[in-house]
Amino acid sequence: MIKTKKQLPIFTMILSFSLLCLGCTPETMNSTEDAYQPINLAEVDGELTGDDPEIIALSLFGNQEPIEGNFSQETEVIEKDGFNQTILLTQMNLPDDSVKGLRYQLKFEFDQSIGQWRLQEVGRQQSCYRGDSPDNWTIEPCP
């Protein structure tokens, strides 16, 4: 009985450490799912400020032309915190033989001096038709 009481704290520490590390595999630590390829704002053609971040995102990176097939495009507010807002613009089923979809993450800040939202940062990911994981998002070129 005494031996078991001494082993219990050690067992608890080992179990806690194991549970913490369970999701920390090299695959998840090096995943590009959370990584976005930065886009230089100086090279973006269009107005970087406006009244609505979703409208700005669509005007800068949205597709304005009709596309045949099952193309879809949607915006989603993924973070909203006072004077900051993050928009995710996703385009799927692109008419490309390698790129299945594009995803843009746009970070905006409300500029009180002009009373409008200003694009601060944007990054891009893509999903590929071919490859090892066609349902994953990556910054790597599509094969």
TORBA-657423 format. One line per 5 residues: their letters; for each residue x, y, z of N, C-alpha, C. Coordinates in steps of 0.1 Angstrom, whole numbers, plus 2048, in hexadecimal, padded with zeros to 3 digits. Example, Ala and Ser with C-alpha at 12.3 -4.5 7.8 and 13.67 -1.06 7.14 Angstrom:
% TORBA-657423
AS	884 7C7 84E 87B 7D3 84E 884 7DF 84E; 880 7EA 847 889 7F5 847 881 800 84F
% end
This chain:
% TORBA-657423
MIKTK	808 7F4 800 800 800 800 809 80D 800; 813 80D 808 81B 819 808 823 81B 7FB; 827 810 7F5 82E 810 7E9 825 816 7DE; 818 813 7DE 80F 818 7D4 80D 828 7D5; 80D 82D 7E2 80B 83B 7E4 817 843 7DF
KQLPI	823 83D 7E0 82F 844 7DB 82F 844 7CC; 82A 83A 7C5 82A 838 7B7 81F 841 7B0; 815 844 7B7 80A 84B 7B1 80E 859 7AC; 816 861 7B3 81A 86E 7AD 822 86C 7A1; 82B 862 7A1 833 860 795 82B 85C 789
FTMIL	821 853 78C 818 84E 781 810 85A 77C; 80B 863 785 803 86F 781 80C 878 778; 818 87A 77C 821 883 774 823 87D 766; 826 870 765 828 869 758 81C 86A 750; 810 867 755 804 868 74E 801 876 749
SFSLL	803 880 751 801 88E 74D 80A 892 742; 817 88F 743 820 892 738 81D 88B 72B; 819 87E 72C 815 876 720 809 87D 719; 7FF 881 721 7F3 888 71B 7F7 895 715; 800 89C 71B 804 8A9 715 80B 8A7 708
CLGCT	813 89C 707 81B 89A 6FB 814 892 6F0; 808 88D 6F3 801 885 6EA 7FF 88B 6DD; 7FB 898 6DC 7F9 89E 6CF 806 8A5 6C9; 811 8A3 6D0 81E 8AA 6CC 826 8A1 6C4; 821 89C 6B9 829 894 6B0 831 89C 6A6
PETMN	83C 898 6A0 843 8A0 696 83A 8A4 68B; 830 89C 687 827 89F 67C 81E 8AC 680; 819 8AC 68C 811 8B7 690 819 8C4 693; 825 8C2 698 82D 8CE 69C 832 8D4 68F; 834 8CD 684 839 8D3 678 82E 8D5 66D
STEDA	821 8D4 672 816 8D5 668 815 8E3 662; 812 8E3 656 810 8F0 64F 802 8F5 650; 7F9 8ED 656 7EB 8F0 658 7E9 8FF 65D; 7F2 902 667 7F0 90F 66D 7F9 91A 666; 802 916 65D 80B 91F 657 805 925 64A
YQPIN	807 932 648 802 938 63C 80E 93F 635; 80E 93E 628 819 945 621 816 954 620; 81E 95C 626 81B 96A 626 81B 971 619; 812 97A 617 810 982 60B 814 990 60E; 81D 996 606 822 9A3 608 817 9AD 604
LAEVD	813 9B5 60E 807 9BE 60C 80B 9C9 602; 817 9CC 600 81B 9D6 5F6 818 9D1 5E8; 817 9C4 5E6 814 9BE 5D9 805 9BB 5D7; 7FD 9BE 5E1 7EF 9BC 5E0 7E8 9C7 5D8; 7E1 9C4 5CD 7DA 9CE 5C5 7CC 9D0 5CA
GELTG	7CA 9DC 5D0 7BC 9DF 5D5 7BD 9E7 5E2; 7B2 9EB 5E6 7B1 9F3 5F2 7B1 9EA 5FF; 7BB 9EE 608 7BD 9E6 614 7B5 9EA 620; 7AD 9F5 61E 7A4 9FA 629 796 9FA 625; 78D 9F9 62F 77F 9FA 62C 776 9F8 638
DDPEI	769 9F8 636 75F 9F7 641 75D 9E8 646; 760 9DE 63D 75C 9D0 640 768 9C7 63C; 76E 9C1 645 77A 9B8 642 776 9AD 638; 76A 9A7 639 766 99D 630 765 9A2 621; 760 9AE 620 75F 9B4 612 76D 9B7 60D
IALSL	776 9BC 616 784 9BF 612 78A 9B2 60D; 789 9A7 615 78F 99A 611 78A 996 604; 77D 996 601 778 992 5F4 77C 99B 5E9; 77D 9A8 5EB 781 9B1 5E0 790 9AF 5DD; 798 9AB 5E7 7A7 9AA 5E4 7AA 99C 5DF
FGNQE	7A4 991 5E4 7A8 984 5E1 79D 97B 5DC; 791 980 5DC 786 978 5D8 785 977 5C9; 77F 96D 5C4 77D 96B 5B5 771 973 5B0; 774 97C 5A7 769 985 5A2 762 97F 595; 769 976 58F 764 970 582 75C 963 585
PIEGN	752 960 57D 74B 953 57E 755 948 57B; 754 93D 583 75C 931 581 753 925 57F; 756 91D 574 74E 911 572 751 906 57C; 747 8FD 57E 749 8F2 587 744 8F5 595; 749 8EE 59F 745 8EF 5AC 74C 8F9 5B5
FSQET	752 904 5AF 759 90E 5B6 751 914 5C1; 757 916 5CC 751 91C 5D8 75B 926 5DE; 755 930 5E4 75D 93B 5EA 755 940 5F6; 75C 940 602 755 945 60E 75F 94C 617; 75A 955 61F 761 95C 629 75C 958 637
EVIEK	765 958 640 761 955 64E 76A 95D 658; 763 963 662 76A 96A 66C 76F 960 676; 77C 95E 677 781 954 680 787 959 68D; 788 967 68D 78C 96D 69A 787 97B 69A; 781 980 6A4 77D 98D 6A6 77F 992 6B4
DGFNQ	788 99C 6B5 78C 9A0 6C3 78D 9AF 6C3; 783 9B6 6C6 783 9C5 6C7 787 9CC 6BA; 794 9D0 6B9 799 9D7 6AD 7A0 9CE 6A3; 79F 9C1 6A5 7A6 9B7 69C 79C 9AD 697; 79E 9A9 68B 795 99F 685 79D 997 67B
TILLT	79A 98A 67B 7A1 981 672 796 97A 669; 798 97B 65C 78F 975 652 796 96A 64B; 78E 95F 649 793 954 641 78B 954 634; 792 955 628 78B 955 61B 78F 948 615; 786 93F 612 788 932 60D 782 930 5FF
QMNLP	78A 92C 5F5 785 929 5E8 788 91B 5E4; 77E 913 5E1 77F 905 5DE 77B 901 5D0; 780 8F6 5CC 77D 8F0 5BE 781 8FA 5B3; 78D 8FE 5B4 793 907 5AA 795 900 59D; 793 907 591 795 900 584 7A4 8FF 581
DDSVK	7AB 8F8 589 7BA 8F6 588 7BC 8E7 58A; 7C6 8E2 582 7C8 8D3 583 7D1 8CF 58F; 7D6 8D9 596 7DE 8D5 5A2 7D9 8DC 5AF; 7D5 8E9 5AF 7D0 8F0 5BB 7C1 8EE 5BC; 7BD 8E7 5C7 7AF 8E4 5CA 7A8 8F1 5D0
GLRYQ	7B0 8F7 5D9 7AA 902 5E0 7B4 90C 5E5; 7B0 918 5E8 7B8 923 5EE 7B2 928 5FA; 7BA 92B 604 7B5 930 610 7BD 93C 615; 7B7 947 617 7BE 954 61B 7BA 957 629; 7C4 95A 632 7C1 95F 63F 7C5 96D 640
LKFEF	7BB 976 642 7BD 984 642 7BB 98A 650; 7C5 991 655 7C4 998 662 7C2 9A7 660; 7B8 9AC 667 7B4 9BA 666 7B5 9C0 673; 7B8 9CD 673 7B7 9D5 67F 7AF 9E2 67C; 7A6 9E5 686 79E 9F1 684 7A7 9FE 687
DQSIG	7A8 A06 67D 7B0 A12 67E 7A7 A1E 682; 7A8 A21 68F 79F A2C 694 7A1 A39 68E; 7AD A3C 689 7AF A49 683 7A7 A4C 676; 7A4 A41 66F 79C A42 663 78F A3C 664; 78C A35 66F 77F A2E 671 77C A22 668
QWRLQ	787 A1B 664 785 A10 65A 78F A05 65E; 78C 9F9 659 794 9ED 65B 7A0 9EE 651; 7AB 9EA 656 7B7 9EA 64D 7BD 9DC 64D; 7C0 9D7 641 7C7 9CA 640 7D5 9CB 645; 7D9 9C2 64F 7E6 9C3 655 7EF 9B8 650
EVGRQ	7E9 9AC 64D 7F1 9A0 64A 7E8 996 642; 7EE 990 638 7E7 985 631 7F0 97A 62E; 7EA 96E 62E 7F2 962 62B 7E9 959 622; 7F0 94F 61B 7E9 946 612 7ED 938 615; 7E3 92F 613 7E6 920 613 7DF 91B 607
QSCYR	7E2 90F 603 7DB 908 5F8 7D9 8F9 5FC; 7CF 8F4 5F5 7CC 8E6 5F6 7CE 8E0 5E8; 7D4 8D4 5E7 7D8 8CF 5DA 7CF 8C3 5D7; 7CC 8C1 5C9 7C5 8B6 5C5 7CD 8A9 5C6; 7DA 8AA 5C3 7E3 89E 5C3 7EC 8A0 5D0
GDSPD	7F2 895 5D4 7FB 895 5DF 7F7 88B 5E9; 7FF 88B 5F4 7FD 882 5FF 7F0 885 607; 7ED 891 609 7E2 895 611 7D9 8A0 60A; 7D0 89C 601 7C9 8A5 5F9 7BF 8AE 601; 7BC 8AA 60D 7B3 8B2 615 7BA 8BB 61F
NWTIE	7C7 8BB 61F 7CE 8C4 628 7D2 8D1 621; 7D4 8DC 629 7D8 8E9 624 7E7 8EA 626; 7EE 8F0 61D 7FC 8F1 61D 801 8FE 617; 80E 902 619 814 90D 612 81D 908 608; 81F 8FA 607 827 8F4 5FD 821 8F4 5EF
PCP	829 8F5 5E5 823 8F5 5D7 81C 8E7 5D5; 811 8E8 5CD 80A 8DC 5CA 811 8D4 5BF; 811 8C6 5C0 818 8BE 5B6 810 8BE 5A9
% end
